[in-house]
Amino acid sequence: MKNFSNYTDYDTKENLSFDSKVVHGALGTEPLTGAVSMPIFQAATFRHPELGNSTGFDYSRLKNPTRLELERTMAILEGGIQGFAFSSGQAANMAVFSLLNPGDHVILSDDIYGGTFRIIGDVFGKYGVEHTYVDMSELDEVKAAIKENTRMFFVETPTNPMMKVADIQAISEIAKSVGALLVVDNTFLTPYFQKPLALGADIVTHSSTKYLGGHNDTISGIVVVKDNEEIAEKISIHIKSHGSQLSPMDSWLVLRGIKTLTVRMDKHNSNAKKVAEWLRTQKKVDKVYYVGFEDHKDYEVTLKQTTGFGGMISFSVDSEETVKKILKGVDMVMFAESLGGTETLITYPTTQTHEDTPVDVKEKLGITTRFLRMSVGIENPDDIIADLDRAMNA
């Protein structure tokens, strides 16, 4: 029986442009049959021809052909040595934080996604992992938060939902100076617009539920390790032991989504710019948070380390009544939690994505009861604006 778990044909794709890599993936085709779309290997276990002879696959919790294609594809796109596909973005982050030991200290972005806030505080806190939240866009604050036991920096950039931007290369240098790992959540921009590993990060994570999958039809998470074999082995043991691997069907859905990543991200990018500029003209809108504005305080950092601004916008309005009016009045735009899909979604962070974040922390950050977050989809931008206009101003 042929063994394609160790095929290295995907190495020949290194010379392709990013646009081609997303379409063709690692192996791209299934080598035994020539199937153009990697099949969904919906199998729990795999037959061995004889003792000591294997196809390279034993049990799907350990390795599955469909998941392996996704993991190899993401390693190629992010520029790392190994990728791992998890059952959710939360599961992916759990694996990364499991690299810490009791007594270790981690520094995190201060307006980080509420689920990550819950993981590090409620779960790892009780196991003796210390943590500090800082504004990662302020390097002096980052340096001031370092302790003798600091072992990891966990950065969202842009942040969710305040759209703060961290200088990945600068923070990488700080992390290396104290022997700490730098982990970057690249969910908002994807490797098409931002490549954290090339900028000095050690690990990159994704909620691939979002832009990578891109169609609001699967829950998944990704971790890619840059070049440290020991770290890759630890995450491999974690996923094997915790059983938090992504299913074959969901792996295939993310692979399918990745094929159109570049064309979708370009559309998200252009649509978001147009919607953000329109929001700034509205009397009921107090402030728009969007990294593509030239007056964003970290606009130059964004230009330095990314090739696009993404599809995410946050904004605050004049009253809670306006919030209620928008959320009830939108039609094509959907009031729903999540982001990164083809459809435009609007979210109320204070009771949804950041529900578990303490009220005083939310208020300090600006996540108030008048604050909304929007994931701009790939519809016609004029339709998105018309729907928002009708809901807010009718």
Secondary structure, 3 states (H helix, E strand, C coil): CCCCCCCCHHHHHHHCCHHHHHHHCCCCCCCCCCCCCCCCCCCCECCCCECCECCCCCECCCCCHHHHHHHHHHHHHHCCCEEEEECCHHHHHHHHHCCCCCCCEEEEECCCCHHHHHHHHHHCHHHCCEEEEECCCCHHHHHHCCCCCEEEEEEECCCCCCCCCCCHHHHHHHHHHCCCEEEEECCCCHHHHECHHHHCCCEEEECCCCCCCCCCCCCCEEEEECCCHHHHHHHHHHHHHHCCECCHHHHHHHHHHHCCHHHHHHHHHHHHHHHHHHHCCCCCEEEEECCCCCCCCCHHHHHHHECCCCCEEEEEECCHHHHHHHHHHCCCCEECCCCCCCCCEEECCCCCCCCCCCHHHHHHHCCCCCEEEEECCCCCHHHHHHHHHHHHHC
